């Protein structure tokens, strides 16, 4: 990722996302109702999966990654821009 992409993805994880240890795995993800935001995160990171959840008014689109090497790599790239990833 470029520095601009790192800053943007880091800001999205900080504002709209989550980082945590669930069911024995570290996970990082972002949920939003705008598919272009989630698509841009997927393009920038090159990793993860996208899923859709029924929302009250609009569907919620989730991008997430739980592969250990991908999560560690992302946390190293985003740590200057996102406090949430610093706990990994």
C-alpha angles and dihedrals in degrees: 000000000000118000090255091053091047091052093047096045090044091052091049092051090047094048105031105012147074140224119193151130109260127171092348096312137094112238134188124190151146130218124200141149093232110087092199092061092052091044090052091051091051091049094046096048099034090210140083140048134274124220134174126225125190110252131194095259105358133019115265114229117207129199115192143161127200103164104120097227092046093049092048092047092048093047090053092050096045101039094099091055105033128049093195094068092053091079092068 
